[in-house]
Amino acid sequence: MSNYINPGDGGFRVARASFYIDKSGMIAYLNSCLGTKNRFVCATRPRRFGKTAAAHMISAYYDKSVRSDELFADLKISRDETFERHLDKYTVVYLNMKNIMNLSNSNIYEMIANITRNLKEDLNCLSDERSIAEVLDQHFKQTGMKFVFVVDGWDCLKRETPDDFAGHERCAEFLASFLADKEYLALAYMTGILPIGENSKSLKIFTQYSMTDPRELAEYFGFTETEVREACDANGLDFEVLKKWYDGYPLGGFKIYNPYSVSKATLQRTCEDYWCQKLSYHALRDLLGKDIEGLQEAATTLLAKDRVKVDISKYRNDLTKSESVDDVLTLLVHLGYLAYDAEKSEVLIPNKELEDEFLNAFHEPGWTEKMVKTDKRVD
């Protein structure tokens, strides 16, 4: 059995067993979307920004196969009027797309076959030749139980095979085939790093919540400054030192801090480049090294602790087609390397951790000459 259906609450219990800041308030918002035209939610944010932790929380809350009231009893959602109404009331389908992709050797057709086979097996319909949508619909009509889909890392294939545009659209069509316009669907919640782009048109049914437009989910994209200050007070840490290292991204009226870095700094009681250790600065270097007029000047302006104006409206959510300074800077916002001030339409390097990453990229051979030509100081 694949355990795609009703995976239980184990993932959320692990998250709660260590350093944890209560983000369960987002469930109240999702409850307001259940069964409405807003039931398609795609929340994209950078690596290590709590996407999977949120997916586990959502799965644990709705999963009818477990009693998770005690797991949420001390969290904010337990005080919301919708808490009991939807707790443990749905059949949850949890798809970890990165794991599925790895098992499928990054082959879209093998991945589709694996998902199809395993979902049917979990529903005891392995020999059924009907489509997934037809099998799910039958299950709903027999049980009266609607589905909540949690798709974690929808864009994994897109990031692993950035030039396979036909494959990206085929993957999008496959997901949409059992999500769009289905009576049995109560909610579809997707996570990813990149927003839905032109090569995934079938998924345009989703409302997008991103690093450039987080909408109602802004405070759940990471830790708010208030939450970080409270965590510092509770653990005897100097908030101002932590703020210098991990100062937050302006999102929807909040300052949102990288949850991975703050958690590691709190547990280890020291500040350093935790988030960037998990990434490769070569990706940043390659993006900033593109032969695009004005890009080096923009980059060195950012390193001089200044801001740069950016037009995010033309970005096509594509890893390979960055054709302007605006394209590159917008992509860096979605990847987490830059913060975006929506009120001023400006990007900036928000903290020391990211500033160090930019400096690492610029210290590569050949970059010193480029910086000198722009007449900007970066030290």
Secondary structure, DSSP 8 states (H G I E B T S, - for coil): ----B---SHHHHHHHTSS----THHHHHHHHHTTSTT-EEEEE--TTSSHHHHHHHHHHHHBTTS--HHHHTTSGGGGSTTHHHHTT-BEEEEEEHHHHHHHTTT-HHHHHHHHHHHHHHHTT-TT--S-HHHHHHHHHHHH---EEEEEETTTHHHHHSTT-HHHHHHHHHHHHHTTTT-TTEEEEEEEESS---GGGGGGTTSEEE-SS--GGGGGGSSEEHHHHHHHHHHHT--HHHHHHHH--EEETTEEEE-HHHHHHHHHHTS---HHHHTS-HHHHHHHHTS--TTHHHHHHHHHTT--EE---TT--S-SS---SHHHHHHHHHHHTSSEEETTTTEEE--SHHHHHHHHHHHTSTTHHHHHHHTT----
